[in-house]
């Protein structure tokens, strides 16, 4: 990973941030007034912003973040920055952040306080990890739990109720295709799906190929993501299923 630094970055901070080029996470450095001082190439890959887009600007102007309830987390009084400013230990947190492409992704933000040689806090290194898949899985588990709490029989829920819900989301699917898609959503491979539904693995593969066509996606992973989004997204009336053109 390469790291671009603000041209007038204070000399005391430069040796502290240079070693982070080896991190596997998206990394950036902020001043204690929320100004971007350094921006890693993996941060550019994750959020879409290039170094000229962010360096010298304030984080709340570039990466507006919200929590699960939709509350805005970014301001001059950013909790992460305020905590670091006063020397508090700031735990990792999760936030939904808008990317340059106007998509929204869930990331886990892990702040690390940087101290100058004399011990004073001078900046904050933030490591950002994409946790979108985990958040989708979390939403799906909550949705399943809510259905079971409503009185669904856990032994028949997956193949029955979930498949019916998928057909509601994607009317072009047959009942059998919906059942196959649900089994794929919960992580089963061809052979496991075949065993669960009493069919041959080649038949499962054929069903999945038709599912990709009907859902207008190019891979099983995209089909699963689209199905999960459709199941956990509140629907009203004839609302269409979520499009895969968004960033995940």
C-alpha positions in Angstrom: 0.0 0.0 0.0 1.2 3.5 -0.8 0.5 6.5 1.5 0.0 10.1 0.3 0.8 12.8 2.9 -0.3 16.3 3.2 2.6 18.4 1.7 2.9 20.6 4.8 2.6 17.7 7.2 4.3 18.6 10.5 7.7 16.9 10.7 7.0 15.3 14.0 4.1 13.3 12.5 5.7 12.1 9.3 7.9 9.3 10.9 4.8 8.1 12.9 2.6 7.6 9.8 5.1 6.3 7.3 5.2 2.7 8.7 1.5 2.2 8.1 2.1 1.6 4.4 2.4 -2.1 5.3 -1.1 -2.5 6.8 -3.7 -4.6 5.0 -6.5 -2.3 6.0 -7.6 1.0 4.5 -5.7 3.6 6.5 -5.8 7.3 6.9 -4.5 9.9 9.4 -6.5 12.8 10.9 -5.4 15.8 12.9 -7.0 16.6 16.2 -9.3 19.0 14.4 -10.5 16.3 12.0 -8.4 17.3 9.0 -7.0 14.6 6.8 -3.2 14.4 7.0 -2.5 11.2 5.2 -4.5 8.9 2.9 -3.6 5.3 1.9 -4.1 3.6 -1.4 -6.4 1.0 0.2 -8.5 3.8 1.6 -8.9 5.1 -2.0 -9.9 1.6 -3.1 -12.5 1.3 -0.3 -14.0 4.8 -0.4 -13.3 5.9 -4.0 -11.6 9.1 -3.0 -8.1 10.0 -4.3 -5.5 11.8 -2.1 -6.3 15.2 -3.8 -9.9 14.7 -2.9 -9.3 14.4 0.8 -5.9 15.8 2.0 -6.3 19.0 3.9 -10.1 18.7 4.1 -12.2 17.8 7.1 -13.4 14.2 7.5 -17.0 15.3 8.1 -17.0 17.0 4.7 -15.7 14.0 2.8 -16.8 10.9 4.6 -20.1 11.6 6.3 -20.9 8.6 8.6 -24.1 7.4 10.3 -24.8 4.8 12.9 -27.4 2.0 12.5 -30.3 4.3 13.5 -29.3 6.8 10.8 -27.9 9.3 13.3 -25.0 11.4 11.8 -21.7 10.7 13.6 -19.5 13.3 11.8 -19.1 16.8 13.0 -16.5 19.1 14.6 -17.3 17.2 17.8 -16.6 13.7 16.4 -16.6 11.3 19.4 -13.6 9.5 18.1 -11.5 12.7 17.7 -12.8 14.3 21.0 -11.9 11.1 22.9 -8.4 11.0 21.4 -7.9 14.7 22.0 -8.3 14.2 25.7 -6.2 11.0 25.8 -9.1 8.6 26.3 -8.9 5.1 24.9 -11.2 5.1 21.9 -12.7 1.7 21.1 -13.4 0.5 17.5 -16.8 1.4 16.1 -18.9 0.6 13.1 -20.5 3.2 10.8 -22.2 3.5 7.5 -20.1 5.8 5.2 -20.9 7.3 1.9 -18.4 6.6 -0.9 -17.5 8.8 -3.8 -19.8 6.8 -6.0 -22.7 7.8 -3.7 -23.0 4.2 -2.4 -22.9 3.4 1.3 -20.7 0.8 3.0 -20.4 -0.5 6.5 -16.9 -0.2 7.9 -15.3 -0.9 11.2 -13.2 2.1 12.3 -10.2 1.3 14.6 -8.6 4.5 15.8 -5.0 4.6 17.1 -3.7 7.6 18.9 -0.3 8.8 17.6 2.0 10.5 20.1 5.0 12.7 19.4 8.4 11.7 20.9 7.8 14.0 23.9 4.4 12.2 24.6 1.9 14.7 23.3 -1.0 13.4 21.2 -0.5 14.8 17.7 -2.8 12.8 15.4 -5.1 9.8 15.0 -4.4 6.9 12.7 -7.7 5.2 11.6 -7.8 1.6 10.2 -11.0 1.0 8.2 -12.3 -2.5 7.4 -15.2 -3.3 5.2 -17.8 -5.2 7.3 -20.7 -5.0 4.9 -21.1 -8.8 4.5 -21.2 -9.2 8.3 -23.8 -6.5 8.7 -26.0 -8.1 6.0 -25.6 -11.5 7.8 -26.5 -9.8 11.1 -29.6 -8.3 9.6 -30.6 -11.6 8.1 -30.2 -13.4 11.4 -32.4 -10.8 13.1 -35.0 -11.1 10.4 -35.1 -14.9 10.8 -35.3 -14.6 14.6 -38.2 -12.2 14.2 -40.0 -14.7 12.0 -39.4 -17.5 14.5 -40.5 -15.3 17.4 -43.7 -14.7 15.5 -44.4 -18.5 15.8 -42.7 -20.0 12.8 -41.6 -23.6 13.1 -37.8 -23.7 12.8 -37.8 -27.1 11.1 -39.9 -25.8 8.1 -39.0 -22.1 8.1 -36.0 -22.2 5.8 -37.4 -24.2 2.9 -40.9 -22.9 3.3 -41.4 -19.4 4.6 -38.0 -18.0 3.3 -38.5 -19.4 -0.2 -42.0 -17.8 -0.3 -40.6 -14.5 0.8 -37.9 -14.8 -1.9 -40.7 -15.4 -4.5 -42.4 -12.2 -3.2 -39.2 -10.3 -3.7 -38.4 -11.9 -7.1 -41.6 -12.9 -8.8 -39.8 -14.4 -11.8 -38.4 -17.2 -9.7 -40.2 -20.5 -9.5 -40.8 -22.1 -6.1 -38.0 -24.6 -6.6 -35.6 -21.9 -7.6 -36.5 -19.9 -4.5 -35.8 -22.9 -2.4 -32.4 -23.4 -4.1 -31.6 -19.7 -3.6 -32.4 -19.8 0.1 -30.2 -22.8 0.6 -27.4 -20.9 -1.1 -28.1 -17.9 1.1 -27.5 -19.9 4.2 -24.2 -21.1 2.9 -24.7 -24.5 1.4 -22.8 -25.8 -1.6 -24.2 -27.8 -4.6 -24.0 -31.1 -2.9 -25.5 -29.9 0.4 -28.4 -28.2 -1.5 -29.0 -31.3 -3.5 -29.2 -33.4 -0.3 -31.5 -30.9 1.5 -33.9 -30.6 -1.5 -33.7 -34.2 -2.8 -32.2 -33.5 -6.2 -29.0 -34.1 -8.2 -26.1 -31.6 -7.9 -26.3 -31.0 -11.7 -29.9 -30.0 -11.3 -28.9 -27.6 -8.5 -26.3 -26.1 -10.8 -28.9 -25.7 -13.6 -31.3 -24.0 -11.1 -28.5 -21.6 -10.0 -27.7 -20.7 -13.6 -31.3 -19.8 -14.2 -31.4 -17.8 -10.9 -28.5 -15.7 -12.0 -30.3 -14.9 -15.3 -33.6 -14.0 -13.5 -31.9 -11.9 -10.9 -29.7 -10.2 -13.6 -26.4 -10.9 -11.7 -23.2 -12.5 -12.8 -22.2 -14.7 -9.9 -23.7 -16.8 -7.1 -22.2 -14.3 -4.6 -24.1 -11.4 -6.2 -27.3 -13.5 -6.2 -26.9 -14.2 -2.5 -26.2 -10.6 -1.6 -29.2 -9.4 -3.7 -31.4 -12.0 -1.9 -30.2 -11.0 1.5 -30.8 -7.3 0.8 -34.3 -8.1 -0.5 -35.1 -10.0 2.6 -33.9 -7.5 5.1 -35.0 -4.3 3.3 -38.5 -3.1 4.4 -40.8 -3.3 1.4 -43.9 -1.3 0.6 -46.5 -2.2 -2.0 -44.8 -3.1 -5.3 -41.4 -1.8 -4.3 -38.7 -3.4 -6.5 -36.0 -5.6 -5.2 -32.7 -3.9 -4.5 -30.4 -3.3 -7.5 -26.9 -4.7 -7.6 -25.6 -1.5 -9.2 -25.0 -0.2 -5.6 -21.7 -0.6 -3.9 -21.4 -3.5 -1.4 
